[in-house]
Amino acid sequence: MYVKNNIDADKFKPLLADYLVNKKGITNLREHFKCLNPDHEDKHPSMMFTSKYNICKCFSCGASYDIFDLIGIDYGVTSFRDKLSIASNLYPNVDVDISKFLNSNENNSNNEIIDFSYYYKKCKKNISKTDYLLKRNISLDLIKKYNIGYDVKKDMIIFPINKNCYFGRGVNQNIKIKSKGISYLWNENLLKNSDNKLIYITESIIDSLSLEMIDPNVLTIALNGLPNYKRLLKLIQDYNYDGYFVLAFDNDKTGTYYQNIVKEELANLNITSFATTLISNMDDVKDINEALIKDKFKLENNYKYFNKNFENYIEKNRGSEINL
């Protein structure tokens, strides 16, 4: 995305509060929260947000981040131009009053209710104008099943979560955005059905779709960003879900870091989870979709092997934890 010259980068810095609440899942900016440094296993929340300097600082490891630092970590970009490009997509209107994000929670944190139904229909009609998903080996049947569309102006794939929330993914740049409102998970309604005893949890919607490409009957939920695991935990409690999860995060340092956190949090809720990347034996492959593109046959065999073991374990054991 081209960044206009008249965009003042400093205008984005006060939006760190919004980013912490809506992108990182921090529910109260007046309290300490777990350090956002991927290399810091923060067992006792030690990071604090300060509106005076628009930074969050860890009083344990010493890490200090502004909004651009966090964008760099979360989106895997290093150049300031790329960070600014992503920021301008996330916040088209930079005139935001951050006071409403202090001492906020999920029920009052900028969760403006907007009906995107007409927008979805418009984007769906334009899906043929890009072959992005087809190149990622996602079939037209799945695209139609989930009413996935394409925003020509933004050059983004639009994934409807429900009529009030969607996620967008850049076609030509690694840019991801979430619509205003609660950060819904992809297929989160699966948690309402007590018969759904084995659900795969992925980082991205494309990874979830990739699993459906090798098993149309798989049940899968996408976090749409690893920090959204907190919503997963909340819904498990809200719906009294007592099934099993497979944590199929990316095969990288960040994925492993969050996988350990989520596994521990699930155990605290007496929920059994299986931890596997499904792609650990595939060289130079970071996530499930890359595996689907590179070697669908091997990915399918990996999935069948692990899934059979998971199902056998579930039949023999209830309420215990296993590492595979």
C-alpha positions in Angstrom: 0.0 0.0 0.0 1.2 3.5 -0.9 1.5 5.8 2.2 0.5 9.4 1.5 3.2 11.9 2.3 0.8 14.1 4.4 0.2 11.3 7.0 1.8 12.4 10.3 3.2 9.3 11.9 3.0 10.9 15.4 -0.8 11.0 15.1 -0.8 7.2 15.3 1.1 7.0 18.6 -1.8 8.0 20.9 -3.7 5.0 19.4 -1.6 2.6 21.3 -4.4 2.4 23.9 -6.9 1.3 21.2 -4.4 -1.2 19.8 -3.8 -2.8 23.2 -7.5 -3.2 23.8 -8.8 -4.2 20.4 -5.8 -6.0 18.9 -4.0 -7.4 22.0 -7.0 -8.1 24.2 -5.9 -6.1 27.2 -9.1 -5.5 29.2 -7.9 -2.9 31.7 -5.2 -0.4 30.9 -4.9 0.8 34.4 -3.5 -2.5 35.6 -0.4 -4.5 34.8 -0.7 -7.1 32.0 1.5 -9.8 30.7 4.6 -8.6 28.8 4.1 -8.4 25.0 7.8 -9.3 24.4 7.6 -12.7 22.6 11.0 -13.6 24.3 9.7 -13.0 27.8 7.7 -15.7 29.5 6.0 -13.4 31.9 4.3 -15.5 34.6 3.5 -12.4 36.7 2.0 -9.5 34.7 4.7 -6.9 34.6 3.9 -4.6 31.7 2.1 -1.2 32.1 0.6 1.3 29.7 1.4 5.0 30.1 -0.7 7.5 28.2 1.7 10.3 29.0 4.4 8.8 26.7 2.1 6.5 24.6 4.2 3.4 25.4 3.9 0.2 27.3 6.8 -0.8 29.4 7.8 -4.0 31.1 9.2 -3.6 34.6 10.7 -7.1 34.5 12.6 -7.5 31.2 12.7 -3.7 30.4 11.0 -4.0 27.0 9.3 -0.7 25.9 7.0 -0.5 22.9 5.0 2.2 21.1 2.3 1.3 18.6 4.8 0.9 15.7 6.9 -1.5 17.7 3.9 -3.7 18.4 2.8 -3.6 14.7 6.3 -4.7 13.8 6.1 -7.7 16.1 2.5 -8.7 15.3 2.8 -8.4 11.5 6.4 -9.4 11.1 7.6 -6.2 9.4 10.7 -4.3 10.1 10.7 -1.2 7.9 9.0 1.9 9.3 7.2 2.5 6.0 5.6 -1.0 6.3 4.6 -0.3 9.9 3.1 3.1 8.9 1.3 1.5 6.0 -0.4 -1.1 8.3 -1.2 1.6 10.9 -2.9 3.7 8.2 -5.1 0.7 7.2 -5.9 -0.1 10.8 -6.9 3.5 11.6 -8.2 5.3 8.6 -9.4 8.0 11.0 -6.6 8.9 13.3 -8.7 11.4 15.4 -9.6 8.9 18.2 -10.3 9.8 21.8 -8.3 7.3 23.8 -9.8 8.2 27.2 -12.7 5.7 26.5 -10.1 2.9 26.4 -8.9 3.4 30.0 -10.3 0.9 32.4 -12.2 -0.7 29.5 -13.5 -4.2 28.9 -15.0 -6.2 26.0 -18.5 -4.9 26.5 -17.6 -1.2 26.2 -14.4 -1.0 24.2 -15.4 0.7 21.0 -17.7 -2.1 20.1 -19.8 -0.1 17.7 -22.5 -2.3 16.1 -22.5 -2.0 12.3 -24.4 -4.1 9.8 -22.0 -5.1 7.0 -24.5 -7.2 5.1 -24.6 -4.9 2.0 -20.8 -4.5 2.1 -20.4 -8.3 2.1 -22.7 -8.7 -1.0 -20.7 -6.1 -2.8 -17.4 -7.8 -2.0 -18.8 -11.2 -2.9 -19.6 -10.0 -6.4 -16.0 -8.9 -6.8 -14.3 -12.1 -5.7 -13.7 -13.2 -9.3 -11.5 -10.1 -9.7 -8.7 -11.7 -7.6 -7.2 -15.2 -7.7 -5.5 -14.8 -4.3 -7.3 -17.6 -2.5 -7.2 -19.9 -5.5 -3.4 -19.5 -5.5 -3.5 -20.4 -1.8 -5.3 -23.7 -2.9 -8.6 -22.6 -1.3 -11.4 -23.9 -3.5 -14.3 -22.0 -4.9 -16.7 -24.2 -3.0 -15.2 -23.0 0.3 -15.1 -19.4 -0.9 -18.9 -19.6 -1.6 -19.6 -21.5 1.6 -18.3 -18.7 3.7 -19.4 -15.8 1.4 -15.8 -14.6 1.2 -15.4 -11.5 -0.9 -12.9 -9.0 -2.3 -12.8 -5.2 -1.6 -11.3 -3.9 -4.9 -10.5 -0.4 -3.5 -8.7 -1.7 -0.4 -7.2 -4.7 -2.3 -8.3 -7.0 0.5 -10.0 -10.3 0.9 -13.0 -9.9 3.2 -13.9 -12.8 5.5 -17.4 -12.3 7.1 -17.5 -13.5 10.7 -21.1 -12.5 11.1 -23.1 -9.5 9.9 -21.5 -7.2 12.4 -17.8 -8.2 12.1 -15.3 -9.2 9.5 -11.6 -9.6 8.9 -9.7 -8.4 6.0 -6.4 -9.7 4.5 -4.3 -7.7 2.0 -3.8 -9.3 -1.4 -0.5 -7.8 -2.3 0.8 -6.8 1.1 0.8 -8.6 4.4 -1.8 -6.3 6.0 -4.6 -7.6 8.2 -7.5 -5.6 9.7 -10.5 -6.2 11.9 -13.7 -4.3 11.6 -15.0 -2.3 14.5 -16.7 -4.3 17.2 -16.0 -7.3 19.4 -13.2 -9.4 18.1 -15.2 -12.5 17.0 -13.4 -15.7 16.3 -13.9 -17.6 13.0 -16.5 -20.3 13.6 -16.7 -19.6 17.3 -20.3 -20.8 17.4 -18.9 -24.4 17.3 -18.3 -24.0 21.0 -22.1 -23.8 21.6 -22.6 -27.4 20.5 -21.7 -29.9 23.2 -21.5 -32.6 20.6 -18.4 -31.0 19.0 -15.8 -32.9 21.0 -12.7 -32.2 18.9 -12.0 -28.7 17.5 -8.8 -27.5 15.8 -7.6 -24.0 16.7 -5.5 -22.2 14.1 -4.0 -18.7 14.0 -5.6 -17.6 10.8 -8.8 -18.1 8.8 -6.7 -19.3 5.8 -5.2 -22.0 7.9 -8.7 -23.1 9.0 -9.8 -23.2 5.4 -6.7 -25.2 4.5 -7.7 -27.9 7.0 -11.2 -28.0 5.4 -9.5 -28.6 2.1 -8.0 -31.9 3.4 -11.0 -32.8 5.6 -14.4 -31.3 4.8 -15.7 -32.6 8.2 -13.0 -31.0 10.4 -14.2 -28.6 13.0 -11.9 -25.6 13.2 -11.8 -22.2 14.9 -9.4 -19.4 13.8 -8.2 -16.9 16.5 -7.5 -14.2 13.9 -4.5 -13.2 15.8 -2.9 -15.1 18.7 -3.7 -12.6 21.4 -7.4 -13.4 20.7 -7.0 -16.6 22.7 -8.5 -14.7 25.6 -11.8 -14.6 23.8 -11.6 -18.4 23.3 -11.1 -18.9 27.0 -14.1 -16.6 27.8 -16.4 -18.4 25.4 -15.4 -21.8 26.7 -16.6 -20.7 30.1 -19.7 -18.9 28.8 -20.9 -21.9 26.8 -19.6 -24.5 29.3 -17.7 -26.3 26.5 -16.1 -29.4 27.8 -14.6 -31.0 24.6 -11.0 -31.2 23.3 -8.8 -28.9 21.3 -6.0 -29.3 18.9 -3.7 -26.3 19.0 -2.4 -26.1 15.4 -0.5 -22.8 15.5 2.3 -21.7 13.2 5.6 -23.5 13.2 7.6 -20.6 14.5 8.8 -19.1 17.8 5.7 -17.0 18.3 3.4 -19.9 17.6 5.2 -22.1 20.1 5.2 -19.3 22.7 1.4 -18.8 22.5 0.8 -22.5 22.1 2.3 -23.1 25.6 0.4 -20.2 27.1 -3.0 -21.4 25.7 -2.3 -25.0 26.6 -1.7 -23.9 30.2 -4.7 -21.7 30.3 -6.9 -24.5 29.0 -5.5 -26.9 31.6 -6.5 -24.4 34.3 -10.1 -24.7 32.9 -9.8 -28.5 33.1 -9.9 -28.6 29.3 -7.7 -31.2 27.5 -5.7 -29.9 24.6 -3.3 -31.6 22.1 -0.4 -29.5 20.9 0.9 -30.1 17.4 1.9 -28.1 14.4 0.9 -30.8 11.9 3.8 -29.6 9.8 6.9 -30.2 12.0 8.3 -32.7 9.5 8.0 -30.3 6.6 11.0 -28.2 5.9 10.7 -24.4 5.3 7.0 -24.5 6.0 5.6 -22.0 8.5 1.9 -22.6 8.6 -0.8 -25.0 7.4 -1.6 -23.1 4.3 2.0 -23.1 3.2 2.0 -26.9 3.8 -1.2 -27.2 1.7 0.5 -25.4 -1.2 3.8 -27.1 -1.0 2.8 -30.7 -0.3 -0.9 -31.4 0.2 -0.3 -35.2 0.2 2.1 -35.0 3.1 -0.1 -32.5 5.0 -3.1 -34.8 4.6 -1.1 -37.8 5.8 0.2 -35.9 8.9 -3.4 -34.8 9.7 -4.8 -38.3 9.4 -2.1 -39.7 11.6 -2.4 -37.2 14.4 -6.2 -37.0 14.1 -6.5 -40.7 14.5 -4.3 -40.6 17.6 -6.4 -37.8 19.0 -9.7 -39.6 18.5 -8.3 -42.8 20.0 -7.1 -41.0 23.0 -10.5 -39.3 23.5 -12.2 -42.6 23.4 -9.9 -44.1 26.0 -9.4 -41.1 28.3 -11.6 -38.2 29.5 -10.4 -35.1 31.2 -6.6 -35.7 31.1 -3.9 -33.9 29.1 -1.6 -35.2 26.5 1.3 -33.8 24.5 1.8 -35.0 21.0 
